[in-house]
Amino acid sequence: MCGRFAIYKNLNKLKNIFNITNSDFTNTKSFNISPRQDVNIILSYKHENYFLSSNWGYNFINNKTQNKQIVINSRIETINTKLLFKDSFLKRKCIIPANGYFEWSQKEGEKKPYFIKLGDGELIYFAGIWRKEKHKDQKRRVFSIITKSANKKINEIHHRMPVVLNANNAQDYLDTNESNLTFENFDDVDLNFNEVSKYVNNPKNNDENCITNIN
C-alpha cells in the first residue's frame, strides 16, 4: 500500500517534463505527506497537462455502518469493478509526483519504517485517479493512489506497493482512455530502500529526519 510519501526536490523540473499549462501553483516541499492533506497532482484535460491541488483520499459512506470513511489506495486488481473507482479509472487518471514513499515492515512483533526511493531520491510518479466531491458546500478534487502486488525486492518489506512510473510511462498513462489497463507493458522502476527513524510515525514531523537512513 502507500500511506505516506515525500516530495522535496527537483520540483522545478516538473513544469518542463510534463509541459504544465498552468503556472499558478506553488511547489511545496514535504517530507511526510499523510492522508487528507492537499497535494499537487498532474492531470490531463483536452490534451494539456495541469498541476493542481488535490486532497488525498476518496470519501464514502459505509453502507453497513453508515459511517464516513476514507480510501487512500485503489487496488489495480479490482479498480474496474469497484463502484467507487471504476468511473474515475476510465475518465479521470492522474499522476502524483514524489521523491519516495514510506512503508512499515512488521517482523518479530516490531514495526520498522522504511523510505523507498529511486537512486538518491529522483522523481517518481504514482499512478492515480481523481474525482470531485462535495466538501463544506463546495466541490473539491480528491485523489487515490493505485496499488499492486509488490515486486520481489519490495516484498521484503510489504506485500503491496504503489504503481510507480517513470516520466514517459506517466505521460502514456495520462493519455490512455483504456479501462482494462494492467501496467504490464510499462517499465519497472528499480527502487531501493533504507530503514528510517520512527520519527516519521508522527505525521506532524516534517523535516529531513523523516527520510534519513539510520543504518
HELIX and SHEET records of a PDB file:
HELIX    1   1 LEU A   11  LYS A   13  5                                   3    
HELIX    2   2 LEU A   14  ILE A   17  1                                   4    
HELIX    3   3 LYS A   86  LYS A   91  1                                   6    
HELIX    4   4 ILE A  154  GLU A  156  5                                   3    
HELIX    5   5 ALA A  167  ASP A  175  1                                   9    
HELIX    6   6 LYS A  198  ASN A  201  5                                   4    
HELIX    7   7 GLU A  208  CYS A  210  5                                   3    
SHEET    1   A 5 SER A  30  ILE A  33  0                                        
SHEET    2   A 5 ARG A   4  ILE A   7 -1                                        
SHEET    3   A 5 GLY A 100  LYS A 107 -1                                        
SHEET    4   A 5 GLU A 110  LYS A 117 -1                                        
SHEET    5   A 5 ASN A 192  GLU A 195 -1                                        
SHEET    1   B 7 ASN A  73  ARG A  75  0                                        
SHEET    2   B 7 GLN A 138  SER A 149  1                                        
SHEET    3   B 7 GLU A  48  TRP A  56  1                                        
SHEET    4   B 7 ASP A  38  TYR A  45 -1                                        
SHEET    5   B 7 LYS A  93  ALA A  98 -1                                        
SHEET    6   B 7 ILE A 124  HIS A 135 -1                                        
SHEET    7   B 7 VAL A 164  LEU A 165 -1                                        
SHEET    1   C 2 TYR A  58  ILE A  61  0                                        
SHEET    2   C 2 LYS A  68  VAL A  71 -1                                        
SHEET    1   D 3 ASN A  73  ARG A  75  0                                        
SHEET    2   D 3 GLN A 138  SER A 149  1                                        
SHEET    3   D 3 ARG A 160  PRO A 162 -1                                        
END                                                                             
